[in-house]
Amino acid sequence: MRSRSSSNVSTTSSSSDSAAITNTTIFVKLLNGETIPLTLPSNTTLSTLLHLISLRLSLPAPTFRLQHAGSHLLTHPTTIPLTSFLPPDATISVTLPLRGGAPPPNKNMKTRCTFKDCKEPAQRIVGDCSFCQGHFCGKHRMLEDHRCSGLEDCKKESHERNADKLNSERTMVVKGI
């Protein structure tokens, strides 16, 4: 029924209006990744497009944002036709606004030694333990000093590596010569 009523409105308009108004296609990428084409009259405004998309998504218009080429479309006036700031066959993405988030890291805060009761700043690179993932100061950077939980694994790995190296360098006595 709706399509008939809209077609009746367009057929009752004067011939001079229909010559001035052309249709343009805009692609809308929805939140689920689906892209839908919309064929709209060239005089369609941003507020009309927002209303159409909110009906399609069953969401109120303030809960989502429209983006084109990395910029928000809501910065444009809503009464200007879309064709004045969007190219033909443009793709508009529907995004959700970000809310909250983690506080920005304090740049003045230094990483402290993770050894129990140590307040010294951790050394960069040489203070990072690859076995327990801790960050340690100069006093606790060695595996034995911070009582690393991976110390036994480290010793076994080192022993196996040395045994393999010695076996590969072993000289063999050739019998029969």
MODELLER restraints for C-alpha pairs under 7 A, 6 or more apart:
rsr = mdl.restraints
at = mdl.atoms
rsr.add(forms.Gaussian(group=physical.xy_distance, feature=features.Distance(at['CA:21:A'], at['CA:41:A']), mean=6.38, stdev=0.5))
rsr.add(forms.Gaussian(group=physical.xy_distance, feature=features.Distance(at['CA:21:A'], at['CA:42:A']), mean=5.89, stdev=0.5))
rsr.add(forms.Gaussian(group=physical.xy_distance, feature=features.Distance(at['CA:21:A'], at['CA:43:A']), mean=6.89, stdev=0.5))
rsr.add(forms.Gaussian(group=physical.xy_distance, feature=features.Distance(at['CA:22:A'], at['CA:41:A']), mean=5.76, stdev=0.5))
rsr.add(forms.Gaussian(group=physical.xy_distance, feature=features.Distance(at['CA:22:A'], at['CA:42:A']), mean=5.50, stdev=0.5))
rsr.add(forms.Gaussian(group=physical.xy_distance, feature=features.Distance(at['CA:23:A'], at['CA:39:A']), mean=6.30, stdev=0.5))
rsr.add(forms.Gaussian(group=physical.xy_distance, feature=features.Distance(at['CA:23:A'], at['CA:40:A']), mean=5.40, stdev=0.5))
rsr.add(forms.Gaussian(group=physical.xy_distance, feature=features.Distance(at['CA:23:A'], at['CA:41:A']), mean=4.33, stdev=0.5))
rsr.add(forms.Gaussian(group=physical.xy_distance, feature=features.Distance(at['CA:23:A'], at['CA:42:A']), mean=5.43, stdev=0.5))
rsr.add(forms.Gaussian(group=physical.xy_distance, feature=features.Distance(at['CA:24:A'], at['CA:39:A']), mean=5.61, stdev=0.5))
rsr.add(forms.Gaussian(group=physical.xy_distance, feature=features.Distance(at['CA:24:A'], at['CA:40:A']), mean=5.42, stdev=0.5))
rsr.add(forms.Gaussian(group=physical.xy_distance, feature=features.Distance(at['CA:24:A'], at['CA:41:A']), mean=6.08, stdev=0.5))
rsr.add(forms.Gaussian(group=physical.xy_distance, feature=features.Distance(at['CA:24:A'], at['CA:42:A']), mean=5.84, stdev=0.5))
rsr.add(forms.Gaussian(group=physical.xy_distance, feature=features.Distance(at['CA:24:A'], at['CA:88:A']), mean=6.37, stdev=0.5))
rsr.add(forms.Gaussian(group=physical.xy_distance, feature=features.Distance(at['CA:25:A'], at['CA:37:A']), mean=6.58, stdev=0.5))
rsr.add(forms.Gaussian(group=physical.xy_distance, feature=features.Distance(at['CA:25:A'], at['CA:38:A']), mean=5.51, stdev=0.5))
rsr.add(forms.Gaussian(group=physical.xy_distance, feature=features.Distance(at['CA:25:A'], at['CA:39:A']), mean=4.35, stdev=0.5))
rsr.add(forms.Gaussian(group=physical.xy_distance, feature=features.Distance(at['CA:25:A'], at['CA:40:A']), mean=6.19, stdev=0.5))
rsr.add(forms.Gaussian(group=physical.xy_distance, feature=features.Distance(at['CA:25:A'], at['CA:88:A']), mean=6.61, stdev=0.5))
rsr.add(forms.Gaussian(group=physical.xy_distance, feature=features.Distance(at['CA:25:A'], at['CA:89:A']), mean=5.33, stdev=0.5))
rsr.add(forms.Gaussian(group=physical.xy_distance, feature=features.Distance(at['CA:26:A'], at['CA:37:A']), mean=5.80, stdev=0.5))
rsr.add(forms.Gaussian(group=physical.xy_distance, feature=features.Distance(at['CA:26:A'], at['CA:38:A']), mean=5.18, stdev=0.5))
rsr.add(forms.Gaussian(group=physical.xy_distance, feature=features.Distance(at['CA:26:A'], at['CA:39:A']), mean=6.41, stdev=0.5))
rsr.add(forms.Gaussian(group=physical.xy_distance, feature=features.Distance(at['CA:26:A'], at['CA:89:A']), mean=5.07, stdev=0.5))
rsr.add(forms.Gaussian(group=physical.xy_distance, feature=features.Distance(at['CA:26:A'], at['CA:90:A']), mean=5.29, stdev=0.5))
rsr.add(forms.Gaussian(group=physical.xy_distance, feature=features.Distance(at['CA:26:A'], at['CA:91:A']), mean=6.11, stdev=0.5))
rsr.add(forms.Gaussian(group=physical.xy_distance, feature=features.Distance(at['CA:27:A'], at['CA:35:A']), mean=6.45, stdev=0.5))
rsr.add(forms.Gaussian(group=physical.xy_distance, feature=features.Distance(at['CA:27:A'], at['CA:36:A']), mean=5.65, stdev=0.5))
rsr.add(forms.Gaussian(group=physical.xy_distance, feature=features.Distance(at['CA:27:A'], at['CA:37:A']), mean=4.38, stdev=0.5))
rsr.add(forms.Gaussian(group=physical.xy_distance, feature=features.Distance(at['CA:27:A'], at['CA:38:A']), mean=6.01, stdev=0.5))
rsr.add(forms.Gaussian(group=physical.xy_distance, feature=features.Distance(at['CA:27:A'], at['CA:89:A']), mean=6.63, stdev=0.5))
rsr.add(forms.Gaussian(group=physical.xy_distance, feature=features.Distance(at['CA:27:A'], at['CA:90:A']), mean=6.11, stdev=0.5))
rsr.add(forms.Gaussian(group=physical.xy_distance, feature=features.Distance(at['CA:27:A'], at['CA:91:A']), mean=4.57, stdev=0.5))
rsr.add(forms.Gaussian(group=physical.xy_distance, feature=features.Distance(at['CA:27:A'], at['CA:92:A']), mean=6.15, stdev=0.5))
rsr.add(forms.Gaussian(group=physical.xy_distance, feature=features.Distance(at['CA:28:A'], at['CA:35:A']), mean=5.46, stdev=0.5))
rsr.add(forms.Gaussian(group=physical.xy_distance, feature=features.Distance(at['CA:28:A'], at['CA:36:A']), mean=5.32, stdev=0.5))
rsr.add(forms.Gaussian(group=physical.xy_distance, feature=features.Distance(at['CA:28:A'], at['CA:37:A']), mean=6.28, stdev=0.5))
rsr.add(forms.Gaussian(group=physical.xy_distance, feature=features.Distance(at['CA:28:A'], at['CA:91:A']), mean=5.69, stdev=0.5))
rsr.add(forms.Gaussian(group=physical.xy_distance, feature=features.Distance(at['CA:28:A'], at['CA:92:A']), mean=4.83, stdev=0.5))
rsr.add(forms.Gaussian(group=physical.xy_distance, feature=features.Distance(at['CA:28:A'], at['CA:93:A']), mean=5.83, stdev=0.5))
rsr.add(forms.Gaussian(group=physical.xy_distance, feature=features.Distance(at['CA:29:A'], at['CA:35:A']), mean=4.24, stdev=0.5))
rsr.add(forms.Gaussian(group=physical.xy_distance, feature=features.Distance(at['CA:29:A'], at['CA:36:A']), mean=6.50, stdev=0.5))
rsr.add(forms.Gaussian(group=physical.xy_distance, feature=features.Distance(at['CA:29:A'], at['CA:91:A']), mean=6.97, stdev=0.5))
rsr.add(forms.Gaussian(group=physical.xy_distance, feature=features.Distance(at['CA:29:A'], at['CA:92:A']), mean=6.09, stdev=0.5))
rsr.add(forms.Gaussian(group=physical.xy_distance, feature=features.Distance(at['CA:29:A'], at['CA:93:A']), mean=4.71, stdev=0.5))
rsr.add(forms.Gaussian(group=physical.xy_distance, feature=features.Distance(at['CA:29:A'], at['CA:94:A']), mean=6.10, stdev=0.5))
rsr.add(forms.Gaussian(group=physical.xy_distance, feature=features.Distance(at['CA:30:A'], at['CA:93:A']), mean=6.41, stdev=0.5))
rsr.add(forms.Gaussian(group=physical.xy_distance, feature=features.Distance(at['CA:30:A'], at['CA:94:A']), mean=5.32, stdev=0.5))
rsr.add(forms.Gaussian(group=physical.xy_distance, feature=features.Distance(at['CA:31:A'], at['CA:94:A']), mean=6.01, stdev=0.5))
rsr.add(forms.Gaussian(group=physical.xy_distance, feature=features.Distance(at['CA:31:A'], at['CA:95:A']), mean=6.47, stdev=0.5))
rsr.add(forms.Gaussian(group=physical.xy_distance, feature=features.Distance(at['CA:42:A'], at['CA:81:A']), mean=6.93, stdev=0.5))
rsr.add(forms.Gaussian(group=physical.xy_distance, feature=features.Distance(at['CA:42:A'], at['CA:83:A']), mean=6.10, stdev=0.5))
rsr.add(forms.Gaussian(group=physical.xy_distance, feature=features.Distance(at['CA:43:A'], at['CA:81:A']), mean=5.01, stdev=0.5))
rsr.add(forms.Gaussian(group=physical.xy_distance, feature=features.Distance(at['CA:44:A'], at['CA:81:A']), mean=5.30, stdev=0.5))
rsr.add(forms.Gaussian(group=physical.xy_distance, feature=features.Distance(at['CA:44:A'], at['CA:82:A']), mean=6.07, stdev=0.5))
rsr.add(forms.Gaussian(group=physical.xy_distance, feature=features.Distance(at['CA:45:A'], at['CA:78:A']), mean=6.08, stdev=0.5))
rsr.add(forms.Gaussian(group=physical.xy_distance, feature=features.Distance(at['CA:45:A'], at['CA:79:A']), mean=5.58, stdev=0.5))
rsr.add(forms.Gaussian(group=physical.xy_distance, feature=features.Distance(at['CA:45:A'], at['CA:80:A']), mean=5.67, stdev=0.5))
rsr.add(forms.Gaussian(group=physical.xy_distance, feature=features.Distance(at['CA:45:A'], at['CA:81:A']), mean=4.38, stdev=0.5))
rsr.add(forms.Gaussian(group=physical.xy_distance, feature=features.Distance(at['CA:45:A'], at['CA:82:A']), mean=5.44, stdev=0.5))
rsr.add(forms.Gaussian(group=physical.xy_distance, feature=features.Distance(at['CA:46:A'], at['CA:78:A']), mean=4.81, stdev=0.5))
rsr.add(forms.Gaussian(group=physical.xy_distance, feature=features.Distance(at['CA:46:A'], at['CA:79:A']), mean=6.75, stdev=0.5))
rsr.add(forms.Gaussian(group=physical.xy_distance, feature=features.Distance(at['CA:46:A'], at['CA:81:A']), mean=6.86, stdev=0.5))
rsr.add(forms.Gaussian(group=physical.xy_distance, feature=features.Distance(at['CA:46:A'], at['CA:82:A']), mean=6.10, stdev=0.5))
rsr.add(forms.Gaussian(group=physical.xy_distance, feature=features.Distance(at['CA:47:A'], at['CA:78:A']), mean=5.15, stdev=0.5))
rsr.add(forms.Gaussian(group=physical.xy_distance, feature=features.Distance(at['CA:47:A'], at['CA:79:A']), mean=6.99, stdev=0.5))
rsr.add(forms.Gaussian(group=physical.xy_distance, feature=features.Distance(at['CA:50:A'], at['CA:61:A']), mean=6.17, stdev=0.5))
rsr.add(forms.Gaussian(group=physical.xy_distance, feature=features.Distance(at['CA:51:A'], at['CA:61:A']), mean=6.71, stdev=0.5))
rsr.add(forms.Gaussian(group=physical.xy_distance, feature=features.Distance(at['CA:54:A'], at['CA:60:A']), mean=5.62, stdev=0.5))
rsr.add(forms.Gaussian(group=physical.xy_distance, feature=features.Distance(at['CA:54:A'], at['CA:61:A']), mean=5.39, stdev=0.5))
rsr.add(forms.Gaussian(group=physical.xy_distance, feature=features.Distance(at['CA:63:A'], at['CA:96:A']), mean=6.77, stdev=0.5))
rsr.add(forms.Gaussian(group=physical.xy_distance, feature=features.Distance(at['CA:64:A'], at['CA:94:A']), mean=6.58, stdev=0.5))
rsr.add(forms.Gaussian(group=physical.xy_distance, feature=features.Distance(at['CA:64:A'], at['CA:95:A']), mean=5.68, stdev=0.5))
rsr.add(forms.Gaussian(group=physical.xy_distance, feature=features.Distance(at['CA:64:A'], at['CA:96:A']), mean=4.71, stdev=0.5))
rsr.add(forms.Gaussian(group=physical.xy_distance, feature=features.Distance(at['CA:64:A'], at['CA:97:A']), mean=6.32, stdev=0.5))
rsr.add(forms.Gaussian(group=physical.xy_distance, feature=features.Distance(at['CA:65:A'], at['CA:94:A']), mean=5.73, stdev=0.5))
rsr.add(forms.Gaussian(group=physical.xy_distance, feature=features.Distance(at['CA:65:A'], at['CA:95:A']), mean=5.14, stdev=0.5))
rsr.add(forms.Gaussian(group=physical.xy_distance, feature=features.Distance(at['CA:65:A'], at['CA:96:A']), mean=5.95, stdev=0.5))
rsr.add(forms.Gaussian(group=physical.xy_distance, feature=features.Distance(at['CA:65:A'], at['CA:97:A']), mean=6.61, stdev=0.5))
rsr.add(forms.Gaussian(group=physical.xy_distance, feature=features.Distance(at['CA:66:A'], at['CA:72:A']), mean=5.86, stdev=0.5))
rsr.add(forms.Gaussian(group=physical.xy_distance, feature=features.Distance(at['CA:66:A'], at['CA:73:A']), mean=5.58, stdev=0.5))
rsr.add(forms.Gaussian(group=physical.xy_distance, feature=features.Distance(at['CA:66:A'], at['CA:74:A']), mean=6.96, stdev=0.5))
rsr.add(forms.Gaussian(group=physical.xy_distance, feature=features.Distance(at['CA:66:A'], at['CA:92:A']), mean=6.40, stdev=0.5))
rsr.add(forms.Gaussian(group=physical.xy_distance, feature=features.Distance(at['CA:66:A'], at['CA:93:A']), mean=5.69, stdev=0.5))
rsr.add(forms.Gaussian(group=physical.xy_distance, feature=features.Distance(at['CA:66:A'], at['CA:94:A']), mean=4.88, stdev=0.5))
rsr.add(forms.Gaussian(group=physical.xy_distance, feature=features.Distance(at['CA:66:A'], at['CA:95:A']), mean=6.28, stdev=0.5))
rsr.add(forms.Gaussian(group=physical.xy_distance, feature=features.Distance(at['CA:67:A'], at['CA:73:A']), mean=5.58, stdev=0.5))
rsr.add(forms.Gaussian(group=physical.xy_distance, feature=features.Distance(at['CA:67:A'], at['CA:92:A']), mean=5.58, stdev=0.5))
rsr.add(forms.Gaussian(group=physical.xy_distance, feature=features.Distance(at['CA:67:A'], at['CA:93:A']), mean=5.11, stdev=0.5))
rsr.add(forms.Gaussian(group=physical.xy_distance, feature=features.Distance(at['CA:67:A'], at['CA:94:A']), mean=6.52, stdev=0.5))
rsr.add(forms.Gaussian(group=physical.xy_distance, feature=features.Distance(at['CA:68:A'], at['CA:91:A']), mean=6.61, stdev=0.5))
rsr.add(forms.Gaussian(group=physical.xy_distance, feature=features.Distance(at['CA:68:A'], at['CA:92:A']), mean=4.97, stdev=0.5))
rsr.add(forms.Gaussian(group=physical.xy_distance, feature=features.Distance(at['CA:68:A'], at['CA:93:A']), mean=6.45, stdev=0.5))
rsr.add(forms.Gaussian(group=physical.xy_distance, feature=features.Distance(at['CA:110:A'], at['CA:121:A']), mean=6.38, stdev=0.5))
rsr.add(forms.Gaussian(group=physical.xy_distance, feature=features.Distance(at['CA:111:A'], at['CA:121:A']), mean=5.83, stdev=0.5))
rsr.add(forms.Gaussian(group=physical.xy_distance, feature=features.Distance(at['CA:111:A'], at['CA:122:A']), mean=5.71, stdev=0.5))
rsr.add(forms.Gaussian(group=physical.xy_distance, feature=features.Distance(at['CA:112:A'], at['CA:119:A']), mean=6.11, stdev=0.5))
rsr.add(forms.Gaussian(group=physical.xy_distance, feature=features.Distance(at['CA:112:A'], at['CA:120:A']), mean=5.86, stdev=0.5))
rsr.add(forms.Gaussian(group=physical.xy_distance, feature=features.Distance(at['CA:112:A'], at['CA:121:A']), mean=4.33, stdev=0.5))
rsr.add(forms.Gaussian(group=physical.xy_distance, feature=features.Distance(at['CA:112:A'], at['CA:122:A']), mean=5.02, stdev=0.5))
rsr.add(forms.Gaussian(group=physical.xy_distance, feature=features.Distance(at['CA:113:A'], at['CA:119:A']), mean=6.20, stdev=0.5))
rsr.add(forms.Gaussian(group=physical.xy_distance, feature=features.Distance(at['CA:113:A'], at['CA:120:A']), mean=5.72, stdev=0.5))
rsr.add(forms.Gaussian(group=physical.xy_distance, feature=features.Distance(at['CA:113:A'], at['CA:121:A']), mean=5.63, stdev=0.5))
rsr.add(forms.Gaussian(group=physical.xy_distance, feature=features.Distance(at['CA:113:A'], at['CA:122:A']), mean=4.72, stdev=0.5))
rsr.add(forms.Gaussian(group=physical.xy_distance, feature=features.Distance(at['CA:113:A'], at['CA:135:A']), mean=5.57, stdev=0.5))
rsr.add(forms.Gaussian(group=physical.xy_distance, feature=features.Distance(at['CA:113:A'], at['CA:136:A']), mean=4.33, stdev=0.5))
rsr.add(forms.Gaussian(group=physical.xy_distance, feature=features.Distance(at['CA:113:A'], at['CA:137:A']), mean=5.32, stdev=0.5))
rsr.add(forms.Gaussian(group=physical.xy_distance, feature=features.Distance(at['CA:114:A'], at['CA:134:A']), mean=6.07, stdev=0.5))
rsr.add(forms.Gaussian(group=physical.xy_distance, feature=features.Distance(at['CA:114:A'], at['CA:135:A']), mean=5.72, stdev=0.5))
rsr.add(forms.Gaussian(group=physical.xy_distance, feature=features.Distance(at['CA:114:A'], at['CA:136:A']), mean=5.88, stdev=0.5))
rsr.add(forms.Gaussian(group=physical.xy_distance, feature=features.Distance(at['CA:115:A'], at['CA:136:A']), mean=6.72, stdev=0.5))
rsr.add(forms.Gaussian(group=physical.xy_distance, feature=features.Distance(at['CA:115:A'], at['CA:146:A']), mean=6.26, stdev=0.5))
rsr.add(forms.Gaussian(group=physical.xy_distance, feature=features.Distance(at['CA:120:A'], at['CA:137:A']), mean=6.08, stdev=0.5))
rsr.add(forms.Gaussian(group=physical.xy_distance, feature=features.Distance(at['CA:121:A'], at['CA:137:A']), mean=5.85, stdev=0.5))
rsr.add(forms.Gaussian(group=physical.xy_distance, feature=features.Distance(at['CA:122:A'], at['CA:135:A']), mean=5.70, stdev=0.5))
rsr.add(forms.Gaussian(group=physical.xy_distance, feature=features.Distance(at['CA:122:A'], at['CA:136:A']), mean=4.66, stdev=0.5))
rsr.add(forms.Gaussian(group=physical.xy_distance, feature=features.Distance(at['CA:122:A'], at['CA:137:A']), mean=4.12, stdev=0.5))
rsr.add(forms.Gaussian(group=physical.xy_distance, feature=features.Distance(at['CA:123:A'], at['CA:136:A']), mean=6.28, stdev=0.5))
rsr.add(forms.Gaussian(group=physical.xy_distance, feature=features.Distance(at['CA:123:A'], at['CA:137:A']), mean=5.20, stdev=0.5))
rsr.add(forms.Gaussian(group=physical.xy_distance, feature=features.Distance(at['CA:123:A'], at['CA:138:A']), mean=6.49, stdev=0.5))
rsr.add(forms.Gaussian(group=physical.xy_distance, feature=features.Distance(at['CA:127:A'], at['CA:135:A']), mean=5.42, stdev=0.5))
rsr.add(forms.Gaussian(group=physical.xy_distance, feature=features.Distance(at['CA:127:A'], at['CA:136:A']), mean=4.65, stdev=0.5))
rsr.add(forms.Gaussian(group=physical.xy_distance, feature=features.Distance(at['CA:127:A'], at['CA:137:A']), mean=5.95, stdev=0.5))
rsr.add(forms.Gaussian(group=physical.xy_distance, feature=features.Distance(at['CA:127:A'], at['CA:138:A']), mean=6.93, stdev=0.5))
rsr.add(forms.Gaussian(group=physical.xy_distance, feature=features.Distance(at['CA:127:A'], at['CA:141:A']), mean=4.98, stdev=0.5))
rsr.add(forms.Gaussian(group=physical.xy_distance, feature=features.Distance(at['CA:128:A'], at['CA:134:A']), mean=5.89, stdev=0.5))
rsr.add(forms.Gaussian(group=physical.xy_distance, feature=features.Distance(at['CA:128:A'], at['CA:135:A']), mean=4.63, stdev=0.5))
rsr.add(forms.Gaussian(group=physical.xy_distance, feature=features.Distance(at['CA:128:A'], at['CA:136:A']), mean=6.33, stdev=0.5))
rsr.add(forms.Gaussian(group=physical.xy_distance, feature=features.Distance(at['CA:129:A'], at['CA:135:A']), mean=6.40, stdev=0.5))
rsr.add(forms.Gaussian(group=physical.xy_distance, feature=features.Distance(at['CA:131:A'], at['CA:150:A']), mean=5.19, stdev=0.5))
rsr.add(forms.Gaussian(group=physical.xy_distance, feature=features.Distance(at['CA:132:A'], at['CA:148:A']), mean=6.46, stdev=0.5))
rsr.add(forms.Gaussian(group=physical.xy_distance, feature=features.Distance(at['CA:132:A'], at['CA:149:A']), mean=6.33, stdev=0.5))
rsr.add(forms.Gaussian(group=physical.xy_distance, feature=features.Distance(at['CA:132:A'], at['CA:150:A']), mean=6.24, stdev=0.5))
rsr.add(forms.Gaussian(group=physical.xy_distance, feature=features.Distance(at['CA:140:A'], at['CA:146:A']), mean=5.00, stdev=0.5))
rsr.add(forms.Gaussian(group=physical.xy_distance, feature=features.Distance(at['CA:143:A'], at['CA:151:A']), mean=6.29, stdev=0.5))
